[in-house]
Amino acid sequence: MESRQIVKRGNERMITVDLESELLQNRIIFITGVIDEESVSTYQAELIYLANIIVGDKSKFPIRIYINSPGGELYSTFGLYDIIQKLIKQGYIIQTEVIGLAASAAAFILLSGSKGYRFSTPHSRIMIHQPSSETCGTVTDMKIDLEESLANKKQWTELINKHSEHDLTELMERDKWLSPEEAKDLGIIDGIK
Protein backbone atom coordinates (compact mmCIF):
# COMPACT_ATOMS: atom_id res chain seq x y z
CA MET A 1 0.00 0.00 0.00
CA GLU A 2 1.33 3.42 -0.89
CA SER A 3 1.96 5.49 2.23
CA ARG A 4 -0.60 8.27 2.64
CA GLN A 5 -0.95 10.89 5.34
CA ILE A 6 -4.19 11.66 7.14
CA VAL A 7 -5.09 14.39 9.61
CA LYS A 8 -6.28 13.18 13.00
CA ARG A 9 -7.46 15.04 16.08
CA GLY A 10 -4.88 14.80 18.86
CA ASN A 11 -4.91 16.31 22.34
CA GLU A 12 -6.30 19.78 21.57
CA ARG A 13 -4.62 19.89 18.15
CA MET A 14 -4.63 18.27 14.74
CA ILE A 15 -1.80 15.90 13.87
CA THR A 16 -0.71 14.21 10.64
CA VAL A 17 -0.27 10.44 10.77
CA ASP A 18 0.57 7.72 8.28
CA LEU A 19 -2.64 5.95 7.16
CA GLU A 20 -1.06 2.47 7.09
CA SER A 21 0.26 2.90 10.64
CA GLU A 22 -3.13 4.13 11.83
CA LEU A 23 -4.85 1.09 10.28
CA LEU A 24 -2.28 -1.23 11.82
CA GLN A 25 -2.92 0.29 15.26
CA ASN A 26 -6.57 -0.70 14.70
CA ARG A 27 -5.50 -4.30 13.86
CA ILE A 28 -6.18 -3.92 10.12
CA ILE A 29 -3.94 -5.29 7.37
CA PHE A 30 -4.54 -4.87 3.63
CA ILE A 31 -3.31 -7.54 1.22
CA THR A 32 -3.29 -5.90 -2.20
CA GLY A 33 -1.50 -6.57 -5.45
CA VAL A 34 0.65 -9.60 -6.14
CA ILE A 35 1.56 -11.82 -3.19
CA ASP A 36 5.33 -12.26 -3.30
CA GLU A 37 8.32 -12.64 -1.01
CA GLU A 38 8.60 -8.91 -0.31
CA SER A 39 4.91 -8.29 0.40
CA VAL A 40 4.58 -11.44 2.51
CA SER A 41 7.54 -10.48 4.70
CA THR A 42 5.67 -7.21 5.45
CA TYR A 43 2.37 -9.03 6.15
CA GLN A 44 4.15 -11.54 8.42
CA ALA A 45 5.87 -8.75 10.33
CA GLU A 46 2.57 -6.88 10.73
CA LEU A 47 0.83 -10.01 12.05
CA ILE A 48 3.61 -10.73 14.53
CA TYR A 49 3.61 -7.08 15.63
CA LEU A 50 -0.16 -7.15 16.21
CA ALA A 51 0.05 -10.42 18.12
CA ASN A 52 2.61 -8.81 20.43
CA ILE A 53 0.56 -5.69 21.20
CA ILE A 54 -2.76 -7.40 21.95
CA VAL A 55 -3.13 -7.64 25.72
CA GLY A 56 -5.86 -9.59 27.46
CA ASP A 57 -8.49 -11.79 25.86
CA LYS A 58 -7.20 -12.36 22.32
CA SER A 59 -10.65 -13.30 21.04
CA LYS A 60 -11.94 -9.78 21.81
CA PHE A 61 -9.41 -8.16 19.48
CA PRO A 62 -9.65 -9.74 16.01
CA ILE A 63 -6.92 -9.02 13.50
CA ARG A 64 -8.67 -8.06 10.26
CA ILE A 65 -7.12 -8.83 6.89
CA TYR A 66 -8.78 -7.17 3.88
CA ILE A 67 -7.90 -8.79 0.55
CA ASN A 68 -7.93 -7.41 -2.98
CA SER A 69 -5.31 -9.45 -4.85
CA PRO A 70 -4.82 -11.56 -7.99
CA GLY A 71 -2.70 -14.03 -6.00
CA GLY A 72 0.97 -14.75 -6.35
CA GLU A 73 3.86 -16.99 -5.38
CA LEU A 74 3.18 -20.37 -3.83
CA TYR A 75 6.02 -20.58 -1.29
CA SER A 76 5.42 -17.03 -0.06
CA THR A 77 1.74 -17.85 0.34
CA PHE A 78 2.54 -20.97 2.35
CA GLY A 79 4.72 -18.81 4.61
CA LEU A 80 1.88 -16.35 5.23
CA TYR A 81 -0.56 -19.22 5.77
CA ASP A 82 1.72 -20.73 8.41
CA ILE A 83 1.88 -17.47 10.40
CA ILE A 84 -1.92 -17.10 10.24
CA GLN A 85 -2.44 -20.67 11.42
CA LYS A 86 0.12 -20.27 14.21
CA LEU A 87 -1.73 -17.21 15.53
CA ILE A 88 -5.11 -18.94 15.29
CA LYS A 89 -3.73 -21.87 17.32
CA GLN A 90 -2.55 -19.36 19.93
CA GLY A 91 -6.12 -18.07 20.30
CA TYR A 92 -6.07 -15.02 18.05
CA ILE A 93 -9.05 -14.37 15.78
CA ILE A 94 -7.91 -13.73 12.21
CA GLN A 95 -10.78 -12.23 10.21
CA THR A 96 -10.33 -12.33 6.44
CA GLU A 97 -12.49 -10.43 3.97
CA VAL A 98 -12.27 -10.07 0.21
CA ILE A 99 -13.08 -6.53 -0.92
CA GLY A 100 -12.80 -6.91 -4.68
CA LEU A 101 -10.76 -9.90 -5.84
CA ALA A 102 -9.31 -12.91 -4.08
CA ALA A 103 -7.81 -15.13 -6.77
CA SER A 104 -5.48 -18.10 -6.48
CA ALA A 105 -3.10 -17.52 -3.55
CA ALA A 106 -5.30 -14.68 -2.28
CA ALA A 107 -8.31 -17.04 -2.16
CA PHE A 108 -6.13 -19.46 -0.20
CA ILE A 109 -5.36 -16.73 2.36
CA LEU A 110 -9.06 -15.77 2.48
CA LEU A 111 -9.95 -19.37 3.25
CA SER A 112 -7.27 -19.66 5.95
CA GLY A 113 -8.87 -17.16 8.35
CA SER A 114 -10.57 -18.18 11.58
CA LYS A 115 -13.67 -20.29 11.00
CA GLY A 116 -16.72 -18.07 11.30
CA TYR A 117 -14.67 -14.97 10.41
CA ARG A 118 -14.15 -15.34 6.65
CA PHE A 119 -16.17 -12.86 4.61
CA SER A 120 -16.77 -11.30 1.22
CA THR A 121 -18.36 -8.07 0.14
CA PRO A 122 -21.40 -8.63 -2.13
CA HIS A 123 -19.73 -7.82 -5.46
CA SER A 124 -16.34 -9.44 -4.92
CA ARG A 125 -15.05 -12.37 -6.95
CA ILE A 126 -13.14 -15.40 -5.72
CA MET A 127 -11.12 -17.72 -7.94
CA ILE A 128 -9.61 -21.05 -6.93
CA HIS A 129 -7.39 -23.34 -8.98
CA GLN A 130 -4.42 -25.65 -8.69
CA PRO A 131 -0.93 -24.15 -8.35
CA SER A 132 0.94 -23.16 -11.51
CA SER A 133 4.41 -24.21 -12.58
CA GLU A 134 6.88 -22.67 -14.99
CA THR A 135 9.15 -25.66 -15.48
CA CYS A 136 11.93 -25.34 -18.04
CA GLY A 137 15.54 -26.42 -18.49
CA THR A 138 17.05 -29.85 -18.95
CA VAL A 139 14.74 -32.85 -18.97
CA THR A 140 16.21 -34.07 -15.67
CA ASP A 141 15.66 -30.66 -14.05
CA MET A 142 12.13 -30.51 -15.45
CA LYS A 143 11.42 -33.94 -13.93
CA ILE A 144 12.66 -32.71 -10.54
CA ASP A 145 10.56 -29.54 -10.86
CA LEU A 146 7.51 -31.58 -11.89
CA GLU A 147 7.86 -33.80 -8.81
CA GLU A 148 8.05 -30.69 -6.63
CA SER A 149 5.04 -29.18 -8.42
CA LEU A 150 2.99 -32.35 -7.89
CA ALA A 151 3.91 -32.37 -4.18
CA ASN A 152 2.90 -28.71 -3.94
CA LYS A 153 -0.40 -29.40 -5.70
CA LYS A 154 -1.14 -32.22 -3.24
CA GLN A 155 -0.36 -30.04 -0.22
CA TRP A 156 -2.30 -27.06 -1.66
CA THR A 157 -5.36 -29.23 -2.33
CA GLU A 158 -5.24 -30.88 1.10
CA LEU A 159 -5.04 -27.51 2.88
CA ILE A 160 -7.87 -25.97 0.86
CA ASN A 161 -10.06 -29.01 1.52
CA LYS A 162 -9.16 -28.86 5.23
CA HIS A 163 -10.57 -25.33 5.51
CA SER A 164 -13.64 -25.69 3.27
CA GLU A 165 -16.79 -27.69 3.89
CA HIS A 166 -16.56 -29.61 0.62
CA ASP A 167 -13.93 -31.45 -1.39
CA LEU A 168 -12.88 -28.85 -3.95
CA THR A 169 -10.30 -31.00 -5.75
CA GLU A 170 -12.24 -31.32 -9.01
CA LEU A 171 -13.23 -27.64 -9.04
CA MET A 172 -9.56 -26.64 -8.80
CA GLU A 173 -8.43 -28.56 -11.89
CA ARG A 174 -9.14 -25.38 -13.87
CA ASP A 175 -9.80 -21.77 -12.89
CA LYS A 176 -13.08 -21.74 -10.96
CA TRP A 177 -14.61 -18.28 -10.57
CA LEU A 178 -17.08 -17.93 -7.72
CA SER A 179 -19.59 -15.36 -6.58
CA PRO A 180 -19.71 -14.72 -2.83
CA GLU A 181 -22.86 -16.86 -2.63
CA GLU A 182 -21.13 -19.78 -4.38
CA ALA A 183 -18.06 -19.40 -2.16
CA LYS A 184 -20.30 -19.45 0.92
CA ASP A 185 -22.10 -22.58 -0.29
CA LEU A 186 -18.72 -24.32 -0.70
CA GLY A 187 -17.50 -23.23 2.75
CA ILE A 188 -14.74 -20.97 1.44
CA ILE A 189 -16.27 -18.01 3.29
CA ASP A 190 -18.68 -17.85 6.21
CA GLY A 191 -20.67 -14.79 5.28
CA ILE A 192 -21.30 -11.85 2.95
CA LYS A 193 -21.09 -8.32 4.36
N, C-alpha and C positions, 0 to 999 in steps of 0.2 A: 504494500500500500504506500502510495506517495505521501510523504509527511506534509500535513496541513496544520496550520495554526487556527485555533479558535479563541474567542474571548469569553472568559468565564468570570463570574462575580466572586471575588475573594473577600477577605475581611475589610469591609468598607471601601473597597476599590476594585477596579476591573483588572484582570491579569490575562496574559496571553499564554496559552498552553498548547502543547502538541496534541492533536486529535488522537493519534494512535496510542499515546501514553494515557490519555484520559479514558479511552475505551478499555485499555488493559487494566487500569485501576478499577474498572467496573466489571472485570472478569469476562471481557469480550475479545475474541480473536476472530479476524477475518482471514479466510483462506481464499485468495483470489489468484487468477492467472494459473500458469503451469506449475504443477507440484514438482519440484526438483530438489537437489541436494541443498542448495542455498536457502530456498524458502522453507524447507522442512527444518533446517537447523534453527531458523528463527522461530517457527511454530513450536518446536520442542522446547526451546529456551523459554518462550512465553508460558507454556504449560507448566514447566518446572517452577518458574518464578511464581505463578499464581498459586500453585500447590503450597509453596513455602510461605505465602502471606495470608492464607486462609487460616483463621484461628477459630477454634470452637467446632461446632457441629458442621462437618464438611457437607452434609446433605442439604443444609440451609443456604449454601452459597454455590450454586451451580456455575460451572465454567461454560460459557456459551461460545460455540464455534459456528460462525456464519460462513456458508460456502457458496462461491460462485466461480467455478473452475472447470476447465475442460479435461482435467486429470493430469497425468504426468508419469514420472519415473517409478518403476515398480519397487526397487530397493529403498528409495527414499520414502515411499508410501508405507512400506512395511515398518520402517523405523518410526514414523509418526504413529502408526497403528499401535505399535508396542508401547509407546509412552502413554497413549490414551488408555489402553487396557490396564497398564500398571496403575494409573491413577484411579481408574474405576475400581480395581481390586482393593485399593487403599481406602475406598469409601467416598471418593469424590464423585459428584454428578457431572458428567460431561454431556451437555446438551448440544446436539448438532442440528443445523437447519440450513437447507438449501434455499437461496434467495436469488434464483436465476437458473443456473446450470450446475449440476453435479454429474459429471460424466467420468466413466472409467475409474481412475484412482480416486477422484473426488467423491464418487458414489460409494466407493469402498470406505472412505473416511466418514461419510454421512451415516452409513450403516453401522459403523463401529462405536457410535455414541452409546450412552447409557440407555438401556431398555426402558421405554416409556418416555424418553426425552429426545426422540429423533423426529424432526419435523420438516415440512416443506411449505413454502408459500403456494397459494393456489395456482399460479401460472408458471411455476418452475418446471424444468424438465430434468429427468434422471435417466442416465444411460449406463447400462451394465454390459460387460463383455469379458471375454477371456483376455489375459495379458498378451501383449504384442512382442514380437522378437524381430531384431534386425540382423540376423545371422549372415555373415559373409566371411570370406577367407578360404583357407585350405579346407579340403573335405574333412580331414581329421578334426580341425578346429570347429567346423560347422557341426559335426557330430557331437562334440563336447558341448557346444552352445545349445544344440537342440535338446540334449539330455537335461541341461540346466533349465531351459525354457519349459520343458514338460514337468519338471519338479516344481517350478514356480507356478505353473497352471494348476497343478494338483493342490498346492498349498493355498493359492488364491481362492479356488473353488471351495475348498473345505472351510476356509474362514468366512466366506460370504454365506455359505449354507448354515454355518454355526450361528450367525447373527440374524438370519431371516427365518420366517416361519414356514418356508417351503423350500424344496430342493430346486435351485435355480440353474443347475448344471446345463440343462438343454437350452434354456433361454440365453445363456452366455456364450454359446457357440458362435453367435454373430452379434453385431451391435443390436441391443434391445432397448429402444426408447420407451420411456414410461411417463405417463402423467402422474401427478401426485396420488390420484385415486388408485391407479394401478399399482404404484409403489407401496401404498398402504395395504392393499389387498394381498400383496406378496410378503408383507412383513419387513420391507426395507425401511419404511418409516412408520411412526406410531400415530401421527396426526398431521392435519393440514391447518395452518394458521392463516 
